[in-house]
Amino acid sequence: MRILHTSDWHIGRTFHGHSTLDALRGVLDALIAQVREHAVDVVVVAGDVFDSAAPAADCYTLLSDTLRGIRESGARVVVTSGNHDSAARLGFQAALLRDGIHVLTDPLAVGTPITIDDAHGPVHIYGIPFLEPALLRHVWPGIRTQEAALSHAMDLVRADLASRQAPGARSVAVAHCFAAGVEPTPLLERDIQQGGLDVVPLAAFDGVDYVALGHIHGRQQLAPHIRYAGAPLHYSFGEGHKPRGSWLVDLDADGLAEVTWVALPIPRRVVTLTGPLDELLADTRFADDEQAWVCAEYTDDLPQRDPLRRLQARFPFCAKVVHTPARTAEASARTYVERVRSARSDRELVTAFLQHVREGAGPTEREQELIDDVLAERVRVEASA
C-alpha cells in the first residue's frame, strides 16, 4: 500500500496581510497530480486543515475541490482535525461525504480504524484528532495533559489491534501534537506548548507501523516510522529554509518498507535580506530576490525614512521591514548606567543617552552642533540668572 502523508494545510491563512488561497490551490493541485503520478492508495492529512475555527466559504470550496480531486485520482482520503480546526465544523458533514473520503474528528472513535485492503491484506488507519485535555476529562477521567491524552488514545489503538487477533496486521496512526525529539523551532503553532507536560514521548506511539504527525511546519524524522510532513506552503519567514512536500510511505506485507520525500512546488520564495538600506536597494547580489516574499532587516545605525515604500520599489513583495542596527562594542559591553556614571560632562551625558536609545549610535555631526548650542545657551542663562 502506498500512503501520501501531508498535514497543516491551514486553508485561509494570510501571509502578512496577503491571501494565500490562490497559492495554496496551485500547490494542492500539484499534490493531486502527484497522487496520480505515484499511484497513491491513501492520502493522510494530519490536522490543521483550516487555519481558523470559522473558515470563510471560499476555504470550504478549496477543501471540497481538493478532496474531490484526490478521490478522482484514485486514492482514498483520511483527514483528522488539528488545534486550529473546529472539529464540529470540519466533521459536521463527514457522514455525507462520498465513499472513500473519511473525516475523523470524534475522540470517542479513536479506537475504530478505517480499514483498507491491499494485496497483502488489511491496513488499519487510526485517526486521532487534536485532543484537548480540558474537553476530554468527562469522558476520559484523569486526563490532564497532551501526553496523557495521546497515551490513552494509543492504548485504545493497541487494544483494538490486539482484539482483532491478526498477528502482523499493519497499522498507521495519524495525530496532531508536539512529539518529543522535535528539533528546537520557532514554528510551533499556538495552543500547544513546547515544554513541560504537553510534549508527547515517542514511546506513546509504540505498536504501529507508521505514525503520520501534524503540527510542526517543517518536515522532521523523529524515528524511521514517526515523521512530520510539514506545511505545503511557507507561512512565515522563519520557514523559508524548510522544504515543502509530503512523505510517500510504502507498506509491504511485513509493515513499513520505504519512506521517500516528494517535493511540492513553491509558488513564491520566502527570503530574509540583511544589510544597510542603501545596499538592499542597489546591490546586484539581491537581484534574484526581487520577485520573492522579502523580509528586509536593515542595519543602519539610525531608523531610515519610509523604508517599506522604498524597498517595495525594488521588491514588490516586500512584506516586512525590521530595523536591526549593529551594536557597537561599547554599547554591547557597557550598560546605560555605567555610561552615565562615567560621563564627565553634560555633552557626554547626552551622548550616552543617545547611544542607549539608538542601539549604540551616538549623535551625528549636525546633532552634535545642536546639542552644543543648547548646552551653551543653558550655561548663558544660568550665568545671567
C-alpha positions as CSV (number, residue, x, y, z in Angstrom):
1,M,0.0,0.0,0.0
2,R,1.2,3.5,-0.8
3,I,0.3,6.4,1.5
4,L,0.9,10.1,1.0
5,H,1.4,11.8,4.3
6,T,0.6,15.5,4.3
7,S,-0.6,18.0,7.0
8,D,-1.1,21.6,8.1
9,W,-2.8,22.9,5.0
10,H,-4.0,25.9,7.0
11,I,-6.6,26.9,4.4
12,G,-7.5,30.6,4.9
13,R,-4.2,31.7,6.5
14,T,-2.9,35.1,5.4
15,F,0.8,36.0,4.9
16,H,1.5,39.4,6.4
17,G,-2.0,40.6,5.3
18,H,-1.9,38.8,1.9
19,S,-4.3,36.0,1.0
20,T,-2.6,32.6,0.4
21,L,-5.6,30.9,-1.1
22,D,-4.7,31.0,-4.7
23,A,-1.1,29.9,-4.0
24,L,-2.3,27.0,-1.9
25,R,-4.8,26.0,-4.5
26,G,-1.9,25.7,-7.0
27,V,0.2,23.6,-4.6
28,L,-2.7,21.3,-3.7
29,D,-3.4,20.8,-7.5
30,A,0.2,19.7,-7.7
31,L,-0.4,17.3,-4.8
32,I,-3.3,15.8,-6.7
33,A,-1.1,15.3,-9.7
34,Q,1.4,13.5,-7.5
35,V,-1.3,11.2,-6.3
36,R,-1.9,10.1,-9.9
37,E,1.8,10.0,-10.8
38,H,2.8,7.9,-7.9
39,A,-0.3,5.7,-7.8
40,V,-1.1,6.6,-4.2
41,D,-3.7,4.5,-2.5
42,V,-4.4,6.7,0.5
43,V,-3.8,10.4,1.3
44,V,-3.5,11.2,5.0
45,V,-4.0,14.8,6.2
46,A,-2.7,15.1,9.8
47,G,-4.7,18.0,11.1
48,D,-4.9,21.8,10.8
49,V,-6.9,21.6,7.6
50,F,-8.2,25.1,8.1
51,D,-6.4,28.0,9.8
52,S,-9.3,29.0,12.0
53,A,-12.3,27.5,13.7
54,A,-14.6,29.6,11.5
55,P,-13.3,29.5,7.9
56,A,-14.8,31.6,5.1
57,A,-16.9,30.0,2.4
58,D,-14.1,30.0,-0.2
59,C,-12.0,27.9,2.2
60,Y,-14.6,25.2,2.2
61,T,-14.7,25.4,-1.6
62,L,-11.0,24.8,-1.8
63,L,-11.2,21.9,0.6
64,S,-14.0,20.3,-1.3
65,D,-12.3,20.7,-4.6
66,T,-9.1,19.2,-3.3
67,L,-10.7,16.2,-1.6
68,R,-12.7,15.5,-4.8
69,G,-9.6,15.8,-6.9
70,I,-7.7,13.3,-4.7
71,R,-10.6,10.8,-4.8
72,E,-11.0,11.1,-8.6
73,S,-7.2,10.4,-8.9
74,G,-7.8,7.0,-7.4
75,A,-6.8,7.5,-3.8
76,R,-8.9,7.4,-0.6
77,V,-8.5,10.2,1.9
78,V,-8.2,10.2,5.7
79,V,-8.4,13.6,7.3
80,T,-8.1,14.5,11.0
81,S,-8.7,17.8,12.8
82,G,-5.9,19.9,14.4
83,N,-5.8,22.5,17.0
84,H,-6.7,25.3,14.5
85,D,-9.7,23.4,13.3
86,S,-13.2,23.3,14.7
87,A,-13.8,19.6,15.0
88,A,-17.5,20.2,14.8
89,R,-17.3,22.3,11.7
90,L,-14.8,20.2,9.9
91,G,-16.7,17.0,10.7
92,F,-20.3,18.1,10.5
93,Q,-20.9,16.5,7.1
94,A,-18.5,13.6,7.5
95,A,-21.3,11.1,7.2
96,L,-22.5,12.6,4.0
97,L,-19.1,12.6,2.2
98,R,-18.7,10.4,-0.8
99,D,-17.3,6.9,-0.4
100,G,-13.5,6.9,0.2
101,I,-13.3,10.3,2.0
102,H,-13.0,9.9,5.8
103,V,-13.0,12.9,8.1
104,L,-12.2,11.9,11.7
105,T,-12.9,14.4,14.4
106,D,-14.5,12.5,17.2
107,P,-12.2,11.5,20.1
108,L,-14.6,8.8,21.1
109,A,-14.0,7.0,17.8
110,V,-10.2,6.9,18.2
111,G,-10.0,3.1,18.6
112,T,-12.1,2.5,15.5
113,P,-9.9,2.4,12.4
114,I,-10.5,3.0,8.7
115,T,-9.6,-0.4,7.2
116,I,-8.4,-0.6,3.7
117,D,-7.3,-3.8,2.0
118,D,-4.5,-4.3,-0.5
119,A,-2.9,-7.4,-2.0
120,H,-1.3,-8.3,1.4
121,G,-4.5,-7.9,3.5
122,P,-5.9,-5.1,5.7
123,V,-4.2,-1.9,6.8
124,H,-5.8,-0.2,9.8
125,I,-5.6,3.6,9.8
126,Y,-6.4,5.2,13.2
127,G,-7.2,8.8,13.0
128,I,-6.5,10.7,16.3
129,P,-8.0,14.3,16.2
130,F,-6.4,17.0,18.2
131,L,-7.1,16.1,21.8
132,E,-7.8,19.0,24.2
133,P,-7.5,17.6,27.7
134,A,-9.9,20.1,29.3
135,L,-12.6,18.9,26.9
136,L,-12.0,15.2,27.5
137,R,-12.0,14.9,31.3
138,H,-15.7,14.0,31.5
139,V,-15.2,11.0,29.1
140,W,-11.6,10.1,29.9
141,P,-11.3,10.6,33.7
142,G,-7.9,11.7,34.9
143,I,-6.7,13.2,31.6
144,R,-4.8,16.4,32.3
145,T,-2.1,16.7,29.7
146,Q,-1.4,16.1,26.0
147,E,0.9,13.3,27.0
148,A,-1.9,11.6,28.9
149,A,-4.4,12.2,26.2
150,L,-2.2,10.8,23.4
151,S,-1.1,7.9,25.5
152,H,-4.7,6.9,26.3
153,A,-5.6,7.3,22.6
154,M,-2.8,5.0,21.6
155,D,-3.8,2.5,24.3
156,L,-7.2,2.3,22.6
157,V,-5.4,1.8,19.3
158,R,-3.3,-1.0,20.6
159,A,-6.3,-2.6,22.3
160,D,-8.2,-2.6,19.1
161,L,-5.3,-4.2,17.2
162,A,-5.0,-6.9,19.8
163,S,-8.7,-7.7,19.8
164,R,-8.5,-8.4,16.0
165,Q,-6.3,-11.5,16.7
166,A,-4.5,-10.9,13.5
167,P,-0.7,-11.2,14.2
168,G,1.3,-8.9,11.9
169,A,-1.7,-6.8,11.0
170,R,-0.4,-3.5,9.5
171,S,-1.4,-0.2,11.1
172,V,-1.0,3.6,10.8
173,A,-1.7,6.2,13.4
174,V,-2.4,9.9,12.5
175,A,-2.0,12.5,15.2
176,H,-1.6,16.3,15.7
177,C,0.7,17.1,18.6
178,F,4.2,18.1,19.7
179,A,6.2,14.9,20.0
180,A,9.4,14.5,21.9
181,G,12.6,14.7,19.9
182,V,11.4,17.5,17.6
183,E,14.3,20.0,16.8
184,P,14.0,23.4,18.6
185,T,11.9,25.6,16.4
186,P,10.1,28.9,16.4
187,L,7.4,27.4,14.2
188,L,5.3,25.8,16.8
189,E,1.6,26.5,16.4
190,R,-0.3,28.3,19.1
191,D,-2.3,26.4,21.7
192,I,0.2,23.5,22.1
193,Q,3.2,24.2,24.4
194,Q,6.7,23.1,23.6
195,G,7.8,22.4,27.1
196,G,6.5,20.6,30.2
197,L,3.7,18.1,30.2
198,D,2.4,18.9,26.7
199,V,5.3,17.1,25.0
200,V,4.3,13.6,23.9
201,P,7.1,11.0,24.2
202,L,7.8,8.8,21.2
203,A,7.2,5.7,23.3
204,A,3.5,6.7,23.3
205,F,3.3,5.7,19.6
206,D,4.7,2.1,20.1
207,G,2.8,-0.7,18.3
208,V,2.0,0.7,14.9
209,D,3.9,0.6,11.6
210,Y,3.9,4.3,10.8
211,V,2.9,7.5,12.6
212,A,1.9,10.4,10.5
213,L,2.2,13.6,12.6
214,G,1.0,17.1,12.0
215,H,1.6,20.4,13.9
216,I,5.2,21.2,13.0
217,H,5.6,23.2,9.8
218,G,8.9,21.7,8.7
219,R,9.5,18.1,7.8
220,Q,11.1,16.1,10.5
221,Q,12.0,12.5,11.1
222,L,11.8,11.5,14.8
223,A,12.3,7.8,14.0
224,P,12.2,5.9,10.8
225,H,8.4,5.3,11.3
226,I,7.5,8.6,13.1
227,R,7.6,11.8,10.9
228,Y,6.2,15.3,10.4
229,A,5.4,16.2,6.8
230,G,5.2,20.0,7.5
231,A,3.0,22.6,5.7
232,P,2.6,22.7,1.9
233,L,3.3,26.5,1.9
234,H,5.7,28.8,3.6
235,Y,3.6,30.6,6.2
236,S,6.3,32.6,7.9
237,F,9.7,34.0,7.1
238,G,11.2,31.6,9.7
239,E,10.1,28.7,7.5
240,G,11.9,30.0,4.4
241,H,14.7,27.4,4.6
242,K,12.3,24.5,5.1
243,P,11.4,22.3,2.0
244,R,7.8,21.8,1.2
245,G,6.3,18.5,0.3
246,S,4.9,15.2,1.6
247,W,6.1,11.8,2.7
248,L,5.4,8.9,0.4
249,V,5.1,5.8,2.6
250,D,5.2,2.3,1.2
251,L,3.9,-0.7,3.3
252,D,4.6,-4.2,2.2
253,A,3.4,-7.5,3.7
254,D,5.7,-7.1,6.7
255,G,4.9,-3.4,7.5
256,L,6.9,-0.3,6.7
257,A,9.1,-0.8,3.6
258,E,10.2,2.6,2.5
259,V,9.6,6.3,3.0
260,T,10.6,8.9,0.4
261,W,10.2,12.7,0.2
262,V,8.1,14.1,-2.6
263,A,8.7,17.9,-3.1
264,L,5.9,20.3,-3.8
265,P,6.4,23.5,-5.9
266,I,7.0,26.8,-4.1
267,P,4.8,29.5,-5.7
268,R,7.0,32.3,-4.3
269,R,10.2,32.0,-2.4
270,V,10.4,33.5,1.1
271,V,13.7,35.2,1.9
272,T,15.2,37.4,4.6
273,L,17.7,40.0,3.4
274,T,20.1,41.8,5.8
275,G,22.3,44.9,5.2
276,P,22.3,48.7,5.1
277,L,19.2,50.1,3.4
278,D,21.1,51.6,0.5
279,E,22.8,48.3,-0.1
280,L,19.5,46.5,-0.1
281,L,18.1,49.0,-2.6
282,A,21.0,48.8,-5.0
283,D,23.2,45.7,-4.6
284,T,23.0,43.4,-7.6
285,R,23.5,40.3,-5.4
286,F,19.9,40.6,-4.4
287,A,18.6,40.7,-8.0
288,D,17.3,37.1,-7.8
289,D,15.2,38.0,-4.8
290,E,13.2,40.8,-6.5
291,Q,10.1,38.6,-7.0
292,A,10.3,36.7,-3.7
293,W,8.5,37.5,-0.5
294,V,11.0,39.6,1.4
295,C,11.7,40.4,5.0
296,A,14.2,43.2,5.0
297,E,16.4,43.7,8.1
298,Y,18.3,46.9,7.5
299,T,21.3,47.5,9.7
300,D,21.8,51.3,9.5
301,D,22.6,52.9,12.9
302,L,19.6,55.1,12.7
303,P,16.0,54.5,11.5
304,Q,15.5,55.5,7.9
305,R,12.7,57.4,6.3
306,D,9.9,55.3,4.8
307,P,11.9,52.1,4.3
308,L,9.0,49.9,3.3
309,R,7.9,52.1,0.4
310,R,11.4,52.4,-0.8
311,L,12.1,48.7,-0.6
312,Q,8.8,47.8,-2.4
313,A,10.0,49.9,-5.3
314,R,12.7,47.2,-5.9
315,F,11.0,44.2,-4.1
316,P,7.2,44.4,-4.9
317,F,6.6,41.6,-2.4
318,C,8.5,43.1,0.5
319,A,6.1,42.3,3.3
320,K,8.1,43.0,6.5
321,V,10.8,45.6,7.4
322,V,12.8,45.4,10.6
323,H,15.4,47.8,11.9
324,T,18.3,45.8,13.3
325,P,21.3,48.1,13.9
326,A,24.6,46.5,14.8
327,R,25.5,47.4,18.3
328,T,28.9,49.0,18.8
329,A,31.4,47.2,21.1
330,E,30.9,49.8,23.8
331,A,27.1,49.5,23.6
332,S,27.3,45.8,23.9
333,A,29.8,45.8,26.8
334,R,28.6,48.6,28.9
335,T,25.2,49.2,30.5
336,Y,23.5,52.6,30.3
337,V,24.1,53.1,34.0
338,E,27.8,52.5,33.5
339,R,28.0,55.0,30.7
340,V,26.0,57.7,32.6
341,R,28.3,57.2,35.7
342,S,31.4,57.6,33.5
343,A,30.2,60.8,31.8
344,R,32.4,63.7,32.7
345,S,30.2,66.5,31.2
346,D,26.7,67.2,30.1
347,R,27.8,66.7,26.5
348,E,29.0,63.1,27.3
349,L,25.8,62.5,29.2
350,V,23.6,63.3,26.2
351,T,25.8,61.2,24.0
352,A,25.4,58.3,26.4
353,F,21.7,58.6,26.3
354,L,21.5,58.7,22.5
355,Q,23.8,55.6,22.3
356,H,21.4,53.8,24.7
357,V,18.2,54.6,22.9
358,R,19.7,54.2,19.4
359,E,21.4,50.8,19.8
360,G,24.9,52.3,20.1
361,A,24.7,55.2,17.6
362,G,25.8,58.5,19.0
363,P,24.9,62.0,17.7
364,T,25.5,62.9,14.1
365,E,27.7,65.9,13.3
366,R,24.6,68.1,12.9
367,E,23.0,66.8,16.0
368,Q,26.2,67.4,18.0
369,E,26.1,71.1,16.8
370,L,22.5,71.4,18.1
371,I,23.4,69.8,21.4
372,D,26.4,72.1,21.8
373,D,24.2,75.1,21.0
374,V,21.6,74.1,23.6
375,L,24.2,73.4,26.3
376,A,25.8,76.7,25.6
377,E,22.5,78.5,25.9
378,R,21.9,76.8,29.2
379,V,25.2,78.0,30.5
380,R,24.4,81.5,29.3
381,V,21.0,81.5,31.0
382,E,22.5,80.1,34.3
383,A,25.2,82.7,34.3
384,S,22.8,85.6,33.8
385,A,20.4,84.4,36.5
